[in-house]
Amino acid sequence: MSGLSMIDLIARLSPLRLSPNSAGTDECVRLLGDELPFVVHEFAADLDLNGWVVPRKWEVEEAKIFDRDGAVVYDGMHHPLAVIGYSQPFSGTVSAAELRRHLFYSDVFDDALIYHCDLYYKPFRKEWGFSVPRRLYDSLPEGEYRVELRTRFEDGTMKVLEYSLPGRTDHTIILNAHNCHAFCCNDDLSGVAVGVELMRRLSALRDRRFTYTLVIGPEHFGSVFYLSRLDERAVGRLRWGVFLEALGTTGPLALQRSFTGVSLIDRALTNALRHGGHDWRSEYFRKVIGNDETCWEAVGYAIPFPSLSRVPFPEYHTSRDGPELMNAERLEQAVARVLDAFDALERDCVMTPKFRGLVALSHPRYDLYKPFWDPSEKERRTISDMERRWNYLMDCLPRYFDGATRLLEIAERHDLPFRSVADYVEQFRERGLVELHPADACDPPIRQLPPL
């Protein structure tokens, strides 16, 4: 295993001509295999499921536009985005007006190329085209142009990567990212890199309660067909998931909650972000960005699947979404917050008491009292909100030793970091005051739906 850093992995993958099914994506699969021992699932081109059709293998061999004098106006081989995805071949002479109908550009940056992916999902549309800078589009003089666009469609297999870390139980948490956007580093090579790094960190845990599986594949296609191969028993093992996207640039982390918004994974991520020490926001299902969460939450699966991203960002779906946009600190923030959420799920428990009556927490035998003001202090200081919350928790905590109230609920109710509450309760166990029992890995009944 090569063990590339997240930044280096993104830089290594970014030059590849990625698409749902291409030689570039096959090379991406090979390179990712150097990072983790993935299982590769292959799905034949033209395979149809509920109207989703696995794209045929697609390659660009030549892509040039010539003016009337034979000079090259544009060479679409200079950049992975310069030919629109899944373009048909075309050879012929066209007017400037006709050519413009086949040129696509970014409305945000006049020097950038746009990521055009519509044809992957609509193979019945037989269109050809180029992605060009807006300023080239605007500067084309009238006249005739010769186009030589050679693309090739052939049989091949779409590849989906899977890597699992077994836990004490087969209750499985999915991490998902896509690898089909040519050159787009934030969307979503950053999610791929964060997913790989998370699995490395999780592999170092000596005692995992849950099984963790990383699934990397083409957007929508990968998840749809990966899920289709699972039998009912395998589907029943899937508890929650997180879609990872656009995590390497500036902007607050955005938690897009699952469909119900109240699953344990939603709550664990909310606690991790709330107490993570940096800007963040939370929105309802599909109110930040649309991605593969709909595949996992679909009828017959209904797996709670929030996403974590830094959307929106100006460079989205353009050639400006390059390696230079990536920030190692921002990627690490995303890793840390997901690990905090997973720690909450791993350690979530209910408590039963081994005592009766009120325990003197300040007694040296226990040493569990957290002072928030000492009357002997000569200068009275301001008591922080955090200290007040901890003080109130000490008053309430023994009543939560009821065998039903879970640690995550306590952390939520008292607005405290789950890890700190769990560490505090662990001290009660070490002093022989409570027994800890793993909390149920089932979500509560639906209490909240996203607004229309």
N, C-alpha and C positions, 0 to 999 in steps of 0.2 A: 504494500500500500504506500502511495506517495506522500500522503499527509499534507497536501497543499493548504495554505491559509485560505480563508474565505475570499480575500481580495485576489490572491493569485489564481484561485480556481476560476473565478469569474473572468479574469483576464485571459486565461487559457482557453476558455470556451467561447468567448465573444466573437472571434473571427470566423467561426464556423457558419456555413450556410444552412441554418436550421430551418426546418419545416416539420409538419407532422410525420413526413416519411421522405427521407432524403439521405444521401451519402453523408452530408454534414451531421445530421442527427445520429446516424449510425456511429460516426466518429465520436460524437458527444457521449453516447452510450459506452463506447470503449474507454474513453478517458475517465468517466465517472466510475467505471469498474476498477480503475487504479486507486480510487479513494475509499470505496467500500465494496465488500463482496456481494454485489447485487445479484439477484435472480432476474433474468430477462424474460419477459413474457412477450410473445410475438403474435400479431394479429394480421391476417392476410388482407391485402388491398381489396377493396370493394366489398368487404364484409359489412352487412347491413344489420342494424339493430335499432328498432323504433325510429327509423329515418336517419340515424347517424351512420354515415358510410365512411369506412376507413379510407383515407386518401391513397391514391396510387403514389408510388415513388416518383418524385418529380425533380428534374435536374435542369439547370440552365447551361447551355453550351455556347451560345453566342447571343449578344444583345447590343446591337449598334443602331444608331440613327445617323444617317448621312444627309448632308445638304445637297443641292442640285449639282454642286461641283465635285462631289465625292468626298468632301472633308467630313470627318467624324464629328458630329455635333454632340453626341452622348454615347458613352460606353457603359452599358448596364452591368458589366462584369466588375466594375471598380469597387462595388460595395455590396454586401449581402442583401441590402434592402432595395437595390436599384431596379430590380424587376419585381413587379407585384407578385405576391404569392400565388402559385398554382396557375400562372399565366399560360395561355395557349401559345403555340408558335404562330408566327406571322412573317411573311416575306412579301414585300410589295412597295409600291409608291403611293403616297397619300398626300393630300393637301395639308397645309398647316392647320386648318380648322379641324380636319379629321384626326390629325395627329394629337391635337390638344385633347380630344375626347378620350384618348388612351394614356394621358399623362396625369399623374396624381401627385399632390404636393401637400405640405403642411401649411395650415392656416396660422400657425403660431410662430414659426421660424422660417424666414425666407431662404436660408442657406441649408436647411435640413431636408432629409428624406423622410417620407412617412412609411410606417409599417402598414402594409395593405394585406389583410388576411381574409377578406370576405369570401373569396372563392374556395378556400379550403372547406368551408361549411356549406357551400352551394355549388357542388361540382356540376350541376345541370346548367350552370351559366358558363358558356364557352367564350371567355373574353381574354384579350391580351392587353398588356400595358406595362408602363415603366413608372417608377417612383423617381421624381426629379425635384430639385430645388425650385421653390416658387419663382425665384428671379430668372431661372432658365426658362420656365414656362412663359413668363411675362415678356421675355426678350426675344422669343422666336419670331423671326421675320416671316412675312407671307411668302408663299412659294410651295414647291413640292419637296418632299423628303422621302428618302428610301429607307425602309425599315428591314433589318435582318435580325429577327428574333427567333432563335432556335431553342426550344425547350423540349424535353423528352419525358414522357409518361411511361412507366413500365410496372410490371408486377414487382412486389416487394412486401416487406412486412413492417408494420408499425410496431415499435418497441416500447414497452413499459417496464420500468425498473422497480424492483421491490427488494427492500432489505428489512429484516425483522430482528428484534432483540427480544428473546423470550423472557417472561417474568414468572412469578410464582403462580399467577393465574393466566388463563388465556384471554381475559378481558383485554381488548386491544384498543390502543389509541393510535390514530393515523396522523401522519404528517404528509402533506401533499404540496407539490410544486410542479410547474410545467417548464419544459425545455424546448419549445417549438418556435419561439419568437427570435428570428434572426437578429443578431447584434444587440438586442434589447437587454441591457445588463441589469437594470433595476427590475424590469418586468420581462422575464422573471428569473434570470440567472442568480439574482440575489436570494430569491427564495430557495433555489436549488442548493446554493452554498450554505445558507443557514440550516436547511434540512440536514445536509451532510454533517455539518458541525454539531448539530443537536444530537445526532445518532452517535457520534464519537463521544460526546460528553456523557450521554446516557449509558453507553457501554461500560463506562468506568464505575457506575453504581454497583455496589456489591450485592444489593438485595432489592430487586425491582418487584413491586407488586404486580404492575401491569406489563403487558407485552406492547412493544412499540414497533410500528411499521412505517417506513418511509416509502412513499410511492411517487415516482417522478415519471411523467409522460406528457404527451401533447395535450394542450388545453382541451378540456371536455372529452375529446376522443379517448385519451388515456384512461380517465376515470370511468367513463361509461363502459368501456370494454373490459377494463380490469374487474369492475364489479360484476359484470355479466358472467365471469368464469367462476364466481364463488357460489358454493351450494348454500342451502339454508343454514346449515350448522356454522359455516364460516361467517356468514352474514351476522348470525346471532352473537358472534364473539366481538363484533365491532361496537365499541361503546361511544367514542367521541372522535373528533378529528380537528385539525387546525390547518387551514390553507395559508401558506406562506408566500407573500408577494410584495415586491417593491419595498424592500426593507433597508436598502443601502444608501439612501439619499437623505436630504434634510427634511424637516417637517415632523410633526408629532406622530407617534404611533397611533394608528387607527384600529380599534377593535370593532369589527363588524360581527355582531352577535349571530347566533344560530337562529333558526326560524322561530323557535319558542322564546329565545332570549333568556331562559332561566335554567338551562342545563348546568350541571356541575362544572363543565369545562368553561362555560360563559362566566360563571361565578369565580372560578379559580383565576382565569385570565384578568377579570376585573380587579380582583384583589391585588394581583401581581402588578398591574399597571398603576393602580391607585397609589400604591406605596413604593413604586419603583424609582421615584426621585427625578422624573423627567416629564415633559409634556406628553399628553395623550388625549384621545377622545374616544367616545363610544357611540355607535349608531346601530339602528335596527338592521335586520336581515336585508341584504342587497341594497342598502342605502349608502354604502361607500363605493363599492365596485362589484361587478358581477364576475364570478369565476366558477371553479369546479364545485363550490359548496352546493350548488343545485343538483349536481350528479349524486353526491353522497346523501343529500336530504330528500332525494326523489322517492316516489311511491315504491313501497316494497323494501326500502332501506331505512329512511327516516333517521339517519345518523346525525346527531347535532354537530354542526360543522361551522364554527365561527372562523373568521379569517383575521390575519394580522398583516397590516401594510402601512405604508406612509403615503397613501394616495389622498389627494391628487398631487402630482408633481408636473411642472411645465413640460418636461422633456418626454412625457409619456408617448409611446408609439412613434418615436422619431429617432433619427440617427444620432441625436444628441444624448440619447440614453446609452452612453458608452462607458468604458472602464473608468475614465477620469471622473465620472459622477459618483463613484462608489466611495464610501467612507467607512473605514474599519470600525470606528467607535460606534457608529449607528448600527452596523451589522451585529456587533457584540451586544448592544442594548437589546436587540430583538432576541438573541439567543438567551440572554439572562432572564428576560421576562417570561419566555416560554418555559424555561427550566424552573422558575419560581412557581408558575402555575402547575407544572407537573409535580413539583415537590408537594404542593397542597393536595393534589389528588392521591399521591403516594402515601402521605402521612395522615390524611383525614381519618378521623376515628371518633368513636364515642367512648365515654368514660363511665366507670362504675366505682363508687367509693369503697374504701376498706376501713372507714372510720365512721363514727357517729358524733354529731355535735359540732361545735365551732372550733376550728384549729387556730391556734395562735401562730400566725404566719411569721411573726418576727422572732419567735423563740429560736435560739441557736440550734436546737435539734432539727428545725425545718429550714430556717433562713430563707423564707419565700416572700417576705414582705418587700415591696418596692416603695421606698419612701419618696414622697413628692414634696414634702416640706418638713424641715427640722426646726422645731421651735427654738432650739439653742442657737440657731444662726443669728448672728448679730444684725445682719442686714437682711431685711425681708426682700425676697426676690419674686419676680413674676412667675407664676406656675403655668407651664405650657399646657396647651390643649392635649398633647400626647400624654403628659403626666396625669392629667385629670382622667383621661380615658383608661389608663392603666389602673388608676386608683379605683375607679368604678368597677373595672373587671374583677379586681380582687374581692370586692363585695359580692359580686354575682356568681363568680366561678363555681363555688361549691354546689349551687343549685343546678348547674349544668351537668353535674356528675350523675345523670339520670339514665344512662344507657341508651339515650335516644337523640340527644342534642349533639350534633357533629361539630368538630373543631372549626370547619370552614364557616359554619353558621355563626359561631361565637366571634370569629374574626370579623365577619361582616357586621354583626350587630354592634360591636364595639369599635368599629372603624380602625382596626389594627392590622399590621402585616401578619399574614398567616404564619410565616416561619417563626416570628417572635412569639406568637401565642403557642404554637406547637412546642417550641423549645421550653417555654415556661411550664406548660402542662407536663412535659417530660420530667421536669424536676419533681413534680408531685409523685410521679411513678417511681422515680429513683429513691424517694423518701418513704416509699411503702404506703402512700396515701390513696392511690387509685390504680385500677387496672385499665389498660387501653385495649380497645377492640376495633379492628378495621371497620370503617363505615361502609354502608351498603354502596355498591357501585351502580346504583340505579338512579335515574333522574326523578325529580318530583313530578306530580301531575302538571299538565299545562296550566299556567296561570296568567300568561301574558302572550299576546300575539302582536306582530309588528303592525303599525298603523298603515292604512291605505294611502 
